[in-house]
Amino acid sequence: MKFKAVVFDMDGVMFDTESVCMKSWDTVGEEMGIGKAGYVVYKTLGMTAQAAINILQNEFGKDFDAKLFKQKGRECSYKYFNDFGVPENLFFTKHLNILKKKDISLQWLLQQAVTAFFII
């Protein structure tokens, strides 16, 4: 089968946002007194916001302010991105070059922009 186009989701595929999120959750976890919490990122990948909150509260207790934790984590990640840029996924460039050599059309999809469009 020959592909005519490839669609990429930037978050985690093109850019290594997961490692920054893990570091941010470690930092915020220590600030909020729960210790390094970056390991929980992998438990929440692909989850809805509410599902992620439920996972965080299962991990750290029902009274844990998961919304505040996530907000502080985002702020910490955004600061990193502003200071250092968004790290590129190491394997992405290699695969992108393979697709270019095969003359496959590349379409970019920014998941957050699409998600924001559908939020009422």
MOPAC internal coordinates of N, CA, C and O (Angstrom, degrees):
PM7 1SCF
backbone

  N    0.0000 0     0.00 0     0.00 0    0    0    0
  C    1.4364 1     0.00 0     0.00 0    1    0    0
  C    1.5263 1   108.52 1     0.00 0    2    1    0
  O    1.2310 1   120.34 1   -47.16 1    3    2    1
  N    1.3351 1   116.96 1   132.84 1    3    2    1
  C    1.4581 1   122.04 1   178.42 1    5    3    2
  C    1.5219 1   109.16 1  -103.50 1    6    5    3
  O    1.2310 1   121.32 1   -53.57 1    7    6    5
  N    1.3268 1   115.07 1   126.43 1    7    6    5
  C    1.4550 1   120.12 1   177.60 1    9    7    6
  C    1.5154 1   109.67 1   -80.27 1   10    9    7
  O    1.2310 1   120.75 1   -36.56 1   11   10    9
  N    1.3249 1   116.16 1   143.44 1   11   10    9
  C    1.4603 1   121.19 1   175.63 1   13   11   10
  C    1.5242 1   111.53 1   -98.67 1   14   13   11
  O    1.2310 1   120.79 1   154.36 1   15   14   13
  N    1.3197 1   116.10 1   -25.64 1   15   14   13
  C    1.4630 1   120.31 1  -178.21 1   17   15   14
  C    1.5269 1   109.66 1  -154.35 1   18   17   15
  O    1.2310 1   121.44 1   -21.46 1   19   18   17
  N    1.3208 1   114.85 1   158.54 1   19   18   17
  C    1.4544 1   122.00 1   176.64 1   21   19   18
  C    1.5212 1   107.00 1  -131.67 1   22   21   19
  O    1.2310 1   120.60 1   -44.07 1   23   22   21
  N    1.3355 1   116.46 1   135.93 1   23   22   21
  C    1.4565 1   121.36 1   177.88 1   25   23   22
  C    1.5226 1   107.64 1  -111.54 1   26   25   23
  O    1.2310 1   120.53 1   -49.19 1   27   26   25
  N    1.3283 1   116.60 1   130.81 1   27   26   25
  C    1.4548 1   121.51 1   179.59 1   29   27   26
  C    1.5201 1   110.23 1  -113.26 1   30   29   27
  O    1.2310 1   120.80 1   -41.73 1   31   30   29
  N    1.3022 1   116.08 1   138.27 1   31   30   29
  C    1.4610 1   123.61 1   168.54 1   33   31   30
  C    1.5248 1   104.60 1   -94.13 1   34   33   31
  O    1.2310 1   119.79 1   -57.00 1   35   34   33
  N    1.3115 1   118.01 1   123.00 1   35   34   33
  C    1.4679 1   121.20 1  -173.00 1   37   35   34
  C    1.5231 1   113.49 1   -66.44 1   38   37   35
  O    1.2310 1   120.34 1   141.41 1   39   38   37
  N    1.3174 1   116.96 1   -38.59 1   39   38   37
  C    1.4551 1   121.77 1  -171.53 1   41   39   38
  C    1.5309 1   111.32 1   -73.01 1   42   41   39
  O    1.2310 1   120.55 1   -76.31 1   43   42   41
  N    1.3203 1   116.55 1   103.69 1   43   42   41
  C    1.4587 1   121.68 1   178.87 1   45   43   42
  C    1.5205 1   113.75 1    95.56 1   46   45   43
  O    1.2310 1   120.07 1   159.75 1   47   46   45
  N    1.3170 1   117.47 1   -20.25 1   47   46   45
  C    1.4641 1   120.51 1   179.29 1   49   47   46
  C    1.5304 1   109.25 1   -98.85 1   50   49   47
  O    1.2310 1   120.95 1   121.44 1   51   50   49
  N    1.3274 1   115.79 1   -58.56 1   51   50   49
  C    1.4594 1   119.80 1   179.00 1   53   51   50
  C    1.5250 1   111.60 1   -81.26 1   54   53   51
  O    1.2310 1   121.36 1   143.58 1   55   54   53
  N    1.3172 1   115.01 1   -36.42 1   55   54   53
  C    1.4526 1   120.68 1  -176.15 1   57   55   54
  C    1.5212 1   110.52 1  -121.77 1   58   57   55
  O    1.2310 1   120.81 1   -36.35 1   59   58   57
  N    1.3216 1   116.06 1   143.65 1   59   58   57
  C    1.4590 1   121.56 1  -178.49 1   61   59   58
  C    1.5208 1   109.80 1   -87.32 1   62   61   59
  O    1.2310 1   121.02 1  -110.25 1   63   62   61
  N    1.3106 1   115.65 1    69.75 1   63   62   61
  C    1.4593 1   121.00 1  -178.75 1   65   63   62
  C    1.5269 1   111.64 1   -78.05 1   66   65   63
  O    1.2310 1   120.21 1   155.76 1   67   66   65
  N    1.3261 1   117.20 1   -24.24 1   67   66   65
  C    1.4654 1   120.37 1  -177.92 1   69   67   66
  C    1.5267 1   112.05 1   -62.74 1   70   69   67
  O    1.2310 1   120.14 1   138.19 1   71   70   69
  N    1.3343 1   117.33 1   -41.81 1   71   70   69
  C    1.4678 1   119.13 1  -178.75 1   73   71   70
  C    1.5252 1   111.03 1   -66.20 1   74   73   71
  O    1.2310 1   120.25 1   144.14 1   75   74   73
  N    1.3368 1   117.13 1   -35.86 1   75   74   73
  C    1.4625 1   120.34 1   177.55 1   77   75   74
  C    1.5245 1   109.66 1   -68.07 1   78   77   75
  O    1.2310 1   120.38 1   138.07 1   79   78   77
  N    1.3238 1   116.89 1   -41.93 1   79   78   77
  C    1.4626 1   120.88 1   178.28 1   81   79   78
  C    1.5283 1   110.52 1   -61.39 1   82   81   79
  O    1.2310 1   120.39 1   138.18 1   83   82   81
  N    1.3207 1   116.85 1   -41.82 1   83   82   81
  C    1.4691 1   120.03 1   179.17 1   85   83   82
  C    1.5268 1   110.81 1   -61.34 1   86   85   83
  O    1.2310 1   120.23 1   134.78 1   87   86   85
  N    1.3252 1   117.17 1   -45.22 1   87   86   85
  C    1.4696 1   120.59 1   179.14 1   89   87   86
  C    1.5293 1   110.41 1   -63.90 1   90   89   87
  O    1.2310 1   120.90 1   140.06 1   91   90   89
  N    1.3306 1   115.88 1   -39.94 1   91   90   89
  C    1.4652 1   120.14 1   179.61 1   93   91   90
  C    1.5224 1   110.46 1   -64.15 1   94   93   91
  O    1.2310 1   120.33 1   135.85 1   95   94   93
  N    1.3295 1   116.98 1   -44.15 1   95   94   93
  C    1.4666 1   120.26 1   179.94 1   97   95   94
  C    1.5278 1   110.75 1   -67.28 1   98   97   95
  O    1.2310 1   119.89 1   148.14 1   99   98   97
  N    1.3300 1   117.82 1   -31.86 1   99   98   97
  C    1.4695 1   120.07 1   173.88 1  101   99   98
  C    1.5261 1   109.85 1   -62.34 1  102  101   99
  O    1.2310 1   120.90 1   131.48 1  103  102  101
  N    1.3318 1   115.89 1   -48.52 1  103  102  101
  C    1.4672 1   121.45 1  -178.72 1  105  103  102
  C    1.5249 1   111.45 1   -61.78 1  106  105  103
  O    1.2310 1   120.74 1   130.13 1  107  106  105
  N    1.3274 1   116.19 1   -49.87 1  107  106  105
  C    1.4648 1   120.97 1  -177.64 1  109  107  106
  C    1.5287 1   110.54 1   -67.24 1  110  109  107
  O    1.2310 1   120.42 1   142.30 1  111  110  109
  N    1.3168 1   116.80 1   -37.70 1  111  110  109
  C    1.4652 1   119.75 1   177.21 1  113  111  110
  C    1.5150 1   111.63 1   -58.81 1  114  113  111
  O    1.2310 1   120.51 1   136.41 1  115  114  113
  N    1.3285 1   116.64 1   -43.59 1  115  114  113
  C    1.4615 1   120.04 1   178.23 1  117  115  114
  C    1.5244 1   110.70 1   -66.02 1  118  117  115
  O    1.2310 1   120.39 1   140.17 1  119  118  117
  N    1.3528 1   116.86 1   -39.83 1  119  118  117
  C    1.4696 1   120.41 1   178.32 1  121  119  118
  C    1.5269 1   111.45 1   -62.62 1  122  121  119
  O    1.2310 1   120.53 1   144.62 1  123  122  121
  N    1.3416 1   116.59 1   -35.38 1  123  122  121
  C    1.4683 1   120.85 1  -176.43 1  125  123  122
  C    1.5341 1   112.54 1   -92.09 1  126  125  123
  O    1.2310 1   120.59 1  -176.51 1  127  126  125
  N    1.3372 1   116.47 1     3.49 1  127  126  125
  C    1.4493 1   120.17 1   173.18 1  129  127  126
  C    1.5191 1   116.89 1    83.80 1  130  129  127
  O    1.2310 1   120.02 1  -164.13 1  131  130  129
  N    1.3309 1   117.57 1    15.87 1  131  130  129
  C    1.4750 1   120.01 1   178.88 1  133  131  130
  C    1.5235 1   112.13 1  -107.24 1  134  133  131
  O    1.2310 1   120.50 1   179.24 1  135  134  133
  N    1.3227 1   116.65 1    -0.76 1  135  134  133
  C    1.4591 1   120.67 1  -177.68 1  137  135  134
  C    1.5198 1   111.12 1    82.51 1  138  137  135
  O    1.2310 1   121.08 1     2.68 1  139  138  137
  N    1.3059 1   115.53 1  -177.32 1  139  138  137
  C    1.4641 1   120.82 1  -179.10 1  141  139  138
  C    1.5240 1   109.81 1   -60.81 1  142  141  139
  O    1.2310 1   120.85 1   -53.89 1  143  142  141
  N    1.3266 1   115.98 1   126.11 1  143  142  141
  C    1.4658 1   121.04 1  -174.58 1  145  143  142
  C    1.5216 1   112.81 1  -120.40 1  146  145  143
  O    1.2310 1   120.20 1  -171.11 1  147  146  145
  N    1.3242 1   117.23 1     8.89 1  147  146  145
  C    1.4630 1   120.62 1  -177.56 1  149  147  146
  C    1.5148 1   114.31 1   -59.47 1  150  149  147
  O    1.2310 1   120.45 1   151.16 1  151  150  149
  N    1.3242 1   116.74 1   -28.84 1  151  150  149
  C    1.4659 1   120.15 1  -179.29 1  153  151  150
  C    1.5300 1   112.04 1   -61.43 1  154  153  151
  O    1.2310 1   120.09 1   157.53 1  155  154  153
  N    1.3326 1   117.43 1   -22.47 1  155  154  153
  C    1.4670 1   121.14 1  -177.69 1  157  155  154
  C    1.5322 1   111.22 1   -73.72 1  158  157  155
  O    1.2310 1   120.18 1   160.58 1  159  158  157
  N    1.3328 1   117.26 1   -19.42 1  159  158  157
  C    1.4671 1   120.44 1   179.38 1  161  159  158
  C    1.5258 1   110.36 1   -51.13 1  162  161  159
  O    1.2310 1   120.33 1   134.06 1  163  162  161
  N    1.3293 1   116.97 1   -45.94 1  163  162  161
  C    1.4643 1   120.02 1  -176.70 1  165  163  162
  C    1.5220 1   112.77 1   -65.31 1  166  165  163
  O    1.2310 1   120.30 1   155.92 1  167  166  165
  N    1.3193 1   117.03 1   -24.08 1  167  166  165
  C    1.4689 1   120.28 1   177.74 1  169  167  166
  C    1.5228 1   111.86 1   -77.45 1  170  169  167
  O    1.2310 1   120.41 1   161.69 1  171  170  169
  N    1.3506 1   116.83 1   -18.31 1  171  170  169
  C    1.4594 1   120.88 1  -175.17 1  173  171  170
  C    1.5274 1   113.89 1  -107.74 1  174  173  171
  O    1.2310 1   119.80 1   175.65 1  175  174  173
  N    1.3201 1   117.99 1    -4.35 1  175  174  173
  C    1.4658 1   120.20 1  -178.13 1  177  175  174
  C    1.5245 1   110.64 1   -59.22 1  178  177  175
  O    1.2310 1   121.16 1   -47.82 1  179  178  177
  N    1.3288 1   115.39 1   132.18 1  179  178  177
  C    1.4526 1   120.87 1   177.70 1  181  179  178
  C    1.5144 1   114.84 1    78.67 1  182  181  179
  O    1.2310 1   120.51 1  -178.14 1  183  182  181
  N    1.3191 1   116.63 1     1.86 1  183  182  181
  C    1.4631 1   120.95 1  -178.65 1  185  183  182
  C    1.5295 1   110.56 1   -88.42 1  186  185  183
  O    1.2310 1   121.25 1   -22.35 1  187  186  185
  N    1.3304 1   115.22 1   157.65 1  187  186  185
  C    1.4628 1   119.71 1   170.73 1  189  187  186
  C    1.5243 1   108.25 1   -69.86 1  190  189  187
  O    1.2310 1   120.85 1   -14.85 1  191  190  189
  N    1.3237 1   115.99 1   165.15 1  191  190  189
  C    1.4683 1   120.19 1   178.78 1  193  191  190
  C    1.5259 1   110.68 1   -58.42 1  194  193  191
  O    1.2310 1   120.21 1   136.87 1  195  194  193
  N    1.3233 1   117.20 1   -43.13 1  195  194  193
  C    1.4641 1   119.83 1  -178.58 1  197  195  194
  C    1.5248 1   111.09 1   -67.75 1  198  197  195
  O    1.2310 1   120.23 1   141.17 1  199  198  197
  N    1.3200 1   117.16 1   -38.83 1  199  198  197
  C    1.4717 1   119.78 1   178.26 1  201  199  198
  C    1.5279 1   110.25 1   -63.80 1  202  201  199
  O    1.2310 1   120.35 1   140.74 1  203  202  201
  N    1.3319 1   116.94 1   -39.26 1  203  202  201
  C    1.4679 1   120.65 1   177.82 1  205  203  202
  C    1.5297 1   110.88 1   -64.16 1  206  205  203
  O    1.2310 1   120.56 1   139.48 1  207  206  205
  N    1.3231 1   116.54 1   -40.52 1  207  206  205
  C    1.4681 1   120.44 1   177.60 1  209  207  206
  C    1.5256 1   110.04 1   -62.11 1  210  209  207
  O    1.2310 1   120.55 1   136.56 1  211  210  209
  N    1.3247 1   116.56 1   -43.44 1  211  210  209
  C    1.4716 1   120.37 1   178.17 1  213  211  210
  C    1.5264 1   111.25 1   -60.70 1  214  213  211
  O    1.2310 1   120.33 1   138.36 1  215  214  213
  N    1.3309 1   116.98 1   -41.64 1  215  214  213
  C    1.4665 1   121.01 1   179.25 1  217  215  214
  C    1.5249 1   110.17 1   -64.24 1  218  217  215
  O    1.2310 1   120.31 1   135.47 1  219  218  217
  N    1.3258 1   117.01 1   -44.53 1  219  218  217
  C    1.4679 1   120.96 1   179.22 1  221  219  218
  C    1.5297 1   110.82 1   -62.02 1  222  221  219
  O    1.2310 1   120.30 1   139.02 1  223  222  221
  N    1.3233 1   117.02 1   -40.98 1  223  222  221
  C    1.4623 1   119.58 1   179.55 1  225  223  222
  C    1.5258 1   111.93 1   -72.01 1  226  225  223
  O    1.2310 1   119.88 1   148.02 1  227  226  225
  N    1.3155 1   117.83 1   -31.98 1  227  226  225
  C    1.4708 1   119.86 1   173.59 1  229  227  226
  C    1.5266 1   110.45 1   -65.80 1  230  229  227
  O    1.2310 1   120.95 1   144.33 1  231  230  229
  N    1.3188 1   115.78 1   -35.67 1  231  230  229
  C    1.4612 1   121.53 1  -177.76 1  233  231  230
  C    1.5331 1   112.00 1   -75.78 1  234  233  231
  O    1.2310 1   120.46 1   138.56 1  235  234  233
  N    1.3429 1   116.72 1   -41.44 1  235  234  233
  C    1.4663 1   120.58 1  -170.32 1  237  235  234
  C    1.5272 1   114.10 1  -116.50 1  238  237  235
  O    1.2310 1   119.85 1  -176.67 1  239  238  237
  N    1.2956 1   117.89 1     3.33 1  239  238  237
  C    1.4631 1   121.09 1   176.81 1  241  239  238
  C    1.5172 1   112.45 1   111.49 1  242  241  239
  O    1.2310 1   121.39 1   -31.45 1  243  242  241
  N    1.3113 1   114.94 1   148.55 1  243  242  241
  C    1.4581 1   122.33 1  -176.24 1  245  243  242
  C    1.5231 1   112.99 1   -58.85 1  246  245  243
  O    1.2310 1   120.41 1   147.44 1  247  246  245
  N    1.3317 1   116.81 1   -32.56 1  247  246  245
  C    1.4615 1   121.03 1  -177.68 1  249  247  246
  C    1.5248 1   113.16 1   -87.45 1  250  249  247
  O    1.2310 1   120.23 1   179.78 1  251  250  249
  N    1.3253 1   117.17 1    -0.22 1  251  250  249
  C    1.4669 1   121.22 1   179.94 1  253  251  250
  C    1.5251 1   109.46 1   -64.24 1  254  253  251
  O    1.2310 1   120.37 1   -48.36 1  255  254  253
  N    1.3277 1   116.90 1   131.64 1  255  254  253
  C    1.4670 1   121.98 1  -179.13 1  257  255  254
  C    1.5328 1   109.24 1   -82.33 1  258  257  255
  O    1.2310 1   121.47 1   -99.39 1  259  258  257
  N    1.3214 1   114.79 1    80.61 1  259  258  257
  C    1.4666 1   121.06 1  -175.89 1  261  259  258
  C    1.5244 1   112.14 1   -66.68 1  262  261  259
  O    1.2310 1   119.99 1   146.10 1  263  262  261
  N    1.3194 1   117.63 1   -33.90 1  263  262  261
  C    1.4712 1   120.16 1   178.64 1  265  263  262
  C    1.5220 1   110.52 1   -64.29 1  266  265  263
  O    1.2310 1   120.53 1   135.72 1  267  266  265
  N    1.3290 1   116.60 1   -44.28 1  267  266  265
  C    1.4641 1   120.53 1   177.64 1  269  267  266
  C    1.5287 1   110.24 1   -63.86 1  270  269  267
  O    1.2310 1   120.81 1   137.52 1  271  270  269
  N    1.3252 1   116.06 1   -42.48 1  271  270  269
  C    1.4607 1   120.93 1   178.36 1  273  271  270
  C    1.5297 1   110.95 1   -57.91 1  274  273  271
  O    1.2310 1   120.61 1   132.11 1  275  274  273
  N    1.3246 1   116.43 1   -47.89 1  275  274  273
  C    1.4645 1   120.24 1   180.00 1  277  275  274
  C    1.5207 1   111.73 1   -64.32 1  278  277  275
  O    1.2310 1   120.34 1   139.89 1  279  278  277
  N    1.3443 1   116.96 1   -40.11 1  279  278  277
  C    1.4568 1   121.02 1   178.30 1  281  279  278
  C    1.5253 1   110.81 1   -61.73 1  282  281  279
  O    1.2310 1   120.71 1   131.79 1  283  282  281
  N    1.3381 1   116.25 1   -48.21 1  283  282  281
  C    1.4680 1   120.38 1   179.36 1  285  283  282
  C    1.5355 1   110.41 1   -64.17 1  286  285  283
  O    1.2310 1   120.30 1   143.73 1  287  286  285
  N    1.3189 1   117.03 1   -36.27 1  287  286  285
  C    1.4614 1   120.72 1   177.37 1  289  287  286
  C    1.5217 1   111.76 1   -63.18 1  290  289  287
  O    1.2310 1   120.71 1   136.81 1  291  290  289
  N    1.3465 1   116.25 1   -43.19 1  291  290  289
  C    1.4680 1   120.01 1   176.96 1  293  291  290
  C    1.5174 1   110.75 1   -61.66 1  294  293  291
  O    1.2310 1   120.55 1   134.71 1  295  294  293
  N    1.3434 1   116.56 1   -45.29 1  295  294  293
  C    1.4652 1   120.69 1   179.96 1  297  295  294
  C    1.5270 1   110.86 1   -59.55 1  298  297  295
  O    1.2310 1   120.64 1   138.04 1  299  298  297
  N    1.3105 1   116.38 1   -41.96 1  299  298  297
  C    1.4629 1   121.62 1   179.49 1  301  299  298
  C    1.5396 1   110.41 1   -64.87 1  302  301  299
  O    1.2310 1   120.67 1   137.72 1  303  302  301
  N    1.3268 1   116.33 1   -42.28 1  303  302  301
  C    1.4702 1   120.73 1   178.40 1  305  303  302
  C    1.5224 1   111.14 1   -65.06 1  306  305  303
  O    1.2310 1   120.34 1   135.17 1  307  306  305
  N    1.3421 1   116.96 1   -44.83 1  307  306  305
  C    1.4677 1   120.52 1   179.82 1  309  307  306
  C    1.5187 1   111.30 1   -61.85 1  310  309  307
  O    1.2310 1   120.48 1   142.29 1  311  310  309
  N    1.3363 1   116.69 1   -37.71 1  311  310  309
  C    1.4652 1   119.62 1   177.05 1  313  311  310
  C    1.5276 1   109.68 1   -61.84 1  314  313  311
  O    1.2310 1   120.80 1   136.54 1  315  314  313
  N    1.3384 1   116.08 1   -43.46 1  315  314  313
  C    1.4643 1   119.87 1   178.04 1  317  315  314
  C    1.5346 1   110.18 1   -60.01 1  318  317  315
  O    1.2310 1   120.64 1   132.99 1  319  318  317
  N    1.3352 1   116.38 1   -47.01 1  319  318  317
  C    1.4645 1   119.83 1  -178.56 1  321  319  318
  C    1.5242 1   111.15 1   -61.83 1  322  321  319
  O    1.2310 1   120.14 1   140.18 1  323  322  321
  N    1.3335 1   117.33 1   -39.82 1  323  322  321
  C    1.4646 1   121.04 1   178.24 1  325  323  322
  C    1.5215 1   111.57 1   -66.93 1  326  325  323
  O    1.2310 1   120.21 1   141.27 1  327  326  325
  N    1.3342 1   117.20 1   -38.73 1  327  326  325
  C    1.4645 1   121.27 1  -177.33 1  329  327  326
  C    1.5336 1   112.63 1   -77.42 1  330  329  327
  O    1.2310 1   120.64 1   140.66 1  331  330  329
  N    1.3391 1   116.38 1   -39.34 1  331  330  329
  C    1.4664 1   119.88 1  -170.44 1  333  331  330
  C    1.5291 1   114.95 1  -122.65 1  334  333  331
  O    1.2310 1   119.91 1   172.85 1  335  334  333
  N    1.3196 1   117.78 1    -7.15 1  335  334  333
  C    1.4561 1   121.35 1  -175.29 1  337  335  334
  C    1.5237 1   109.89 1    86.54 1  338  337  335
  O    1.2310 1   121.35 1    -6.20 1  339  338  337
  N    1.3226 1   115.02 1   173.80 1  339  338  337
  C    1.4578 1   120.61 1  -179.90 1  341  339  338
  C    1.5217 1   107.84 1   -93.00 1  342  341  339
  O    1.2310 1   120.03 1   -57.69 1  343  342  341
  N    1.3407 1   117.55 1   122.31 1  343  342  341
  C    1.4670 1   118.99 1  -177.44 1  345  343  342
  C    1.5353 1   111.72 1   -68.12 1  346  345  343
  O    1.2310 1   121.37 1   -42.94 1  347  346  345
  N    1.3071 1   114.98 1   137.06 1  347  346  345
  C    1.4631 1   121.17 1   179.41 1  349  347  346
  C    1.5230 1   109.94 1   -79.71 1  350  349  347
  O    1.2310 1   120.77 1   -37.85 1  351  350  349
  N    1.3159 1   116.12 1   142.15 1  351  350  349
  C    1.4576 1   120.93 1   172.83 1  353  351  350
  C    1.5233 1   107.71 1   -65.53 1  354  353  351
  O    1.2310 1   119.92 1   -53.42 1  355  354  353
  N    1.3235 1   117.75 1   126.58 1  355  354  353
  C    1.4634 1   122.16 1  -173.36 1  357  355  354
  C    1.5225 1   113.90 1   -60.57 1  358  357  355
  O    1.2310 1   120.21 1   149.59 1  359  358  357
  N    1.3087 1   117.21 1   -30.41 1  359  358  357
  C    1.4640 1   120.09 1  -176.75 1  361  359  358
  C    1.5209 1   112.77 1   -89.64 1  362  361  359
  O    1.2310 1   120.04 1   167.86 1  363  362  361
  N    1.3379 1   117.52 1   -12.14 1  363  362  361
  C    1.4511 1   120.52 1  -173.46 1  365  363  362
  C    1.5278 1   112.56 1   -64.17 1  366  365  363
  O    1.2310 1   119.94 1   131.83 1  367  366  365
  N    1.3285 1   117.73 1   -48.17 1  367  366  365
  C    1.4598 1   121.25 1  -177.23 1  369  367  366
  C    1.5232 1   110.83 1   -59.15 1  370  369  367
  O    1.2310 1   120.45 1   138.75 1  371  370  369
  N    1.3103 1   116.75 1   -41.25 1  371  370  369
  C    1.4690 1   120.90 1   178.60 1  373  371  370
  C    1.5318 1   110.44 1   -59.32 1  374  373  371
  O    1.2310 1   120.49 1   131.60 1  375  374  373
  N    1.3125 1   116.66 1   -48.40 1  375  374  373
  C    1.4598 1   120.34 1  -178.63 1  377  375  374
  C    1.5277 1   111.99 1   -69.60 1  378  377  375
  O    1.2310 1   120.41 1   145.07 1  379  378  377
  N    1.3201 1   116.82 1   -34.93 1  379  378  377
  C    1.4528 1   121.08 1   177.50 1  381  379  378
  C    1.5288 1   110.42 1   -62.25 1  382  381  379
  O    1.2310 1   120.59 1   137.33 1  383  382  381
  N    1.3263 1   116.48 1   -42.67 1  383  382  381
  C    1.4679 1   120.05 1   178.63 1  385  383  382
  C    1.5249 1   111.94 1   -64.00 1  386  385  383
  O    1.2310 1   120.13 1   143.04 1  387  386  385
  N    1.3156 1   117.36 1   -36.96 1  387  386  385
  C    1.4744 1   120.72 1   176.94 1  389  387  386
  C    1.5243 1   109.98 1   -62.62 1  390  389  387
  O    1.2310 1   120.32 1   135.26 1  391  390  389
  N    1.3253 1   117.00 1   -44.74 1  391  390  389
  C    1.4641 1   120.55 1   179.53 1  393  391  390
  C    1.5258 1   111.54 1   -64.51 1  394  393  391
  O    1.2310 1   120.31 1   139.71 1  395  394  393
  N    1.3283 1   117.01 1   -40.29 1  395  394  393
  C    1.4707 1   120.36 1   178.62 1  397  395  394
  C    1.5250 1   110.90 1   -61.95 1  398  397  395
  O    1.2310 1   120.39 1   137.41 1  399  398  397
  N    1.3282 1   116.86 1   -42.59 1  399  398  397
  C    1.4723 1   121.05 1   179.96 1  401  399  398
  C    1.5241 1   111.33 1   -62.74 1  402  401  399
  O    1.2310 1   120.40 1   149.73 1  403  402  401
  N    1.3286 1   116.84 1   -30.27 1  403  402  401
  C    1.4671 1   121.20 1  -179.86 1  405  403  402
  C    1.5236 1   111.35 1   -88.63 1  406  405  403
  O    1.2310 1   120.30 1  -175.12 1  407  406  405
  N    1.3399 1   117.04 1     4.88 1  407  406  405
  C    1.4584 1   123.38 1   177.69 1  409  407  406
  C    1.5296 1   112.06 1    57.65 1  410  409  407
  O    1.2310 1   121.01 1  -135.87 1  411  410  409
  N    1.3213 1   115.68 1    44.13 1  411  410  409
  C    1.4604 1   121.28 1   178.23 1  413  411  410
  C    1.5298 1   108.62 1   -97.11 1  414  413  411
  O    1.2310 1   120.59 1   -49.93 1  415  414  413
  N    1.3281 1   116.48 1   130.07 1  415  414  413
  C    1.4567 1   121.70 1   179.78 1  417  415  414
  C    1.5268 1   109.61 1   -64.81 1  418  417  415
  O    1.2310 1   120.97 1   -43.87 1  419  418  417
  N    1.3113 1   115.76 1   136.13 1  419  418  417
  C    1.4603 1   120.79 1  -179.39 1  421  419  418
  C    1.5233 1   109.58 1  -109.36 1  422  421  419
  O    1.2310 1   120.78 1   -51.64 1  423  422  421
  N    1.3270 1   116.12 1   128.36 1  423  422  421
  C    1.4666 1   122.30 1   178.71 1  425  423  422
  C    1.5200 1   107.18 1  -119.03 1  426  425  423
  O    1.2310 1   120.41 1   -45.56 1  427  426  425
  N    1.3012 1   116.82 1   134.44 1  427  426  425
  C    1.4580 1   121.18 1  -176.46 1  429  427  426
  C    1.5250 1   110.08 1  -103.93 1  430  429  427
  O    1.2310 1   121.28 1   -44.92 1  431  430  429
  N    1.2943 1   115.16 1   135.08 1  431  430  429
  C    1.4560 1   120.85 1   178.72 1  433  431  430
  C    1.5167 1   108.59 1  -128.01 1  434  433  431
  O    1.2310 1   120.84 1   -61.68 1  435  434  433
  N    1.2992 1   116.01 1   118.32 1  435  434  433
  C    1.4521 1   120.55 1   175.81 1  437  435  434
  C    1.5222 1   107.39 1   -95.73 1  438  437  435
  O    1.2310 1   120.77 1   -75.63 1  439  438  437
  N    1.3093 1   116.13 1   104.37 1  439  438  437
  C    1.4559 1   122.44 1  -173.32 1  441  439  438
  C    1.5238 1   111.98 1   -53.66 1  442  441  439
  O    1.2310 1   119.82 1   136.42 1  443  442  441
  N    1.3031 1   117.96 1   -43.58 1  443  442  441
  C    1.4524 1   120.01 1  -176.31 1  445  443  442
  C    1.5224 1   111.59 1   -64.95 1  446  445  443
  O    1.2310 1   119.74 1   144.29 1  447  446  445
  N    1.3228 1   118.11 1   -35.71 1  447  446  445
  C    1.4638 1   120.80 1   178.66 1  449  447  446
  C    1.5247 1   110.01 1   -66.27 1  450  449  447
  O    1.2310 1   120.48 1   138.16 1  451  450  449
  N    1.3086 1   116.68 1   -41.84 1  451  450  449
  C    1.4634 1   120.40 1   178.83 1  453  451  450
  C    1.5234 1   109.81 1   -66.75 1  454  453  451
  O    1.2310 1   120.43 1   136.09 1  455  454  453
  N    1.3329 1   116.79 1   -43.91 1  455  454  453
  C    1.4560 1   120.78 1   178.96 1  457  455  454
  C    1.5217 1   110.12 1   -60.37 1  458  457  455
  O    1.2310 1   120.06 1   133.68 1  459  458  457
  N    1.3226 1   117.50 1   -46.32 1  459  458  457
  C    1.4663 1   121.62 1  -179.33 1  461  459  458
  C    1.5226 1   111.02 1   -61.16 1  462  461  459
  O    1.2310 1   119.96 1   145.20 1  463  462  461
  N    1.3110 1   117.69 1   -34.80 1  463  462  461
  C    1.4617 1   122.33 1  -179.79 1  465  463  462
  C    1.5258 1   111.23 1   -61.95 1  466  465  463
  O    1.2310 1   120.31 1   142.84 1  467  466  465
  N    1.3379 1   117.02 1   -37.16 1  467  466  465
  C    1.4458 1   120.90 1  -175.22 1  469  467  466
  C    1.5238 1   113.97 1   -91.70 1  470  469  467
  O    1.2310 1   119.79 1   174.81 1  471  470  469
  N    1.3289 1   118.01 1    -5.19 1  471  470  469
  C    1.4663 1   120.31 1   177.86 1  473  471  470
  C    1.5233 1   108.64 1   -77.37 1  474  473  471
  O    1.2310 1   121.07 1   -52.08 1  475  474  473
  N    1.3139 1   115.56 1   127.92 1  475  474  473
  C    1.4707 1   120.07 1  -178.24 1  477  475  474
  C    1.5182 1   109.20 1   -95.50 1  478  477  475
  O    1.2310 1   120.10 1   180.00 1  479  478  477

